[in-house]
Amino acid sequence: MKKIEAIIRHIKLDDIKTKLNEVGVQGMTVLEVKGFGKQKGYTETWRGSKREVFLNPKLMLSIVVTDSMAPVVVETIRAVAKTGEIGDGKIFVSNIEEAVAIRTGNSGDDAL
């Protein structure tokens, strides 16, 4: 099994969710996160004073899939999330040793 974590723009969530459903992904966890990379930050003005914001708001998707589904999921996220501009995000793939469904007790791929 593989865990795919993707840092994406907020505006891309609905499109990504739709496409992942089409390729057979049955669930994901979505977290609101803040961070920076090449995009750095931005300057905002509030009540007449400027301040530097160096942590940009993003979403992190966490999806666990079978080994055979991982390349499809990664390519789907990459294709849909891409705008071509700095700040599109990153995708990380890692191995999962075990998964257990709490309700059924199923384990491994059956838990997904």
N, C-alpha and C positions, 0 to 999 in steps of 0.2 A: 504494500500500500504506500501511497505517496500523499504527503501533505503539501498543498499548494497555498502559499500566502501571497496575495497580490495587494500592492499599495496602489490605489487608483484615485482619480478625480471623482468628486461627488456626482457630477453630472453624468457619468458613465455607468452608474450602478444599474439603472433599469435596463439599459441595452445589454449589459453583460449578463444580468440575471436571465433575460429572455433567451439569449443565445445559448447559455449554459443549460437551460431547461431543454432546448431543442436537441442538444447533443447527449442528453441523458443524465445530467447532474441532478441529484435528488435533494440536495441540501447544502447550505453553507452558513457560515457565521460571519456577520458584518460588524466591525468595530470602528468607531470614530477615533482617529488617531491624529497626532500632530508631529511634524518632523521637517527636516530640510535635507536637501541634496544639492544638486547643481542649480536648482531653481532659487536657492538661498531664501530670501524673505522679501518683504515689501514694506513700504512706508505708508502709514495711514495717518489721517488727520482727524482728531476727535476734540471737539470744543476748542478749536483754534490751536491746539498744540500737535506737533508731529511726533510720531513715535515709530520706531523700527520694530516690525514684527518678523522674527526670524524662524518661527515655527508655522508652517503652512498646514491648514486642515486638510486631511485626506481620509479615505476609507481603507480599511484593511479587510480583505476577504480571506477567509480561512476555509479551505475545502479539502476533504480527504476522499481520495478515489483509489480505485484499483490501479495497479502498475500500468495496465494496458490503456487506461483512460487518461493518464497524466499528460501525455503529449498533446492529445486533443484538447484538453482543458486549457493547458498553457497557451496553445496557439489561438484558441478562441478568445481568451482574455486579452492576449497581445493584440490581436487584430481589431477587436472592438474598442479597447481602451486607447489605442494610438490616435493622437491628434497631430503628431509630428513636432510638437513644441516641448521645450523643457518643462518638466513637471508631470509628464505622463505617468510616471510611477515605475515600479519594479515588480518582478515576480520571482519568488523563491520557492524551490522545490526541495523537500527533505523526505527521508524515509520514516515510515511509521512501523514500529515493531508489532503492535497489537492494537486492536480496537474491540470493545465489548459493548453491546447494546444493553443498557441497564434494564429495560422492560422485559426483553425476551431472553437475555443471557447469550444471544448469538455472539460469536467472536470471529475475528478475521474479516474477510471480504463479506461474509454473511451479515456482519454488524452494520455494514454501510447501507 
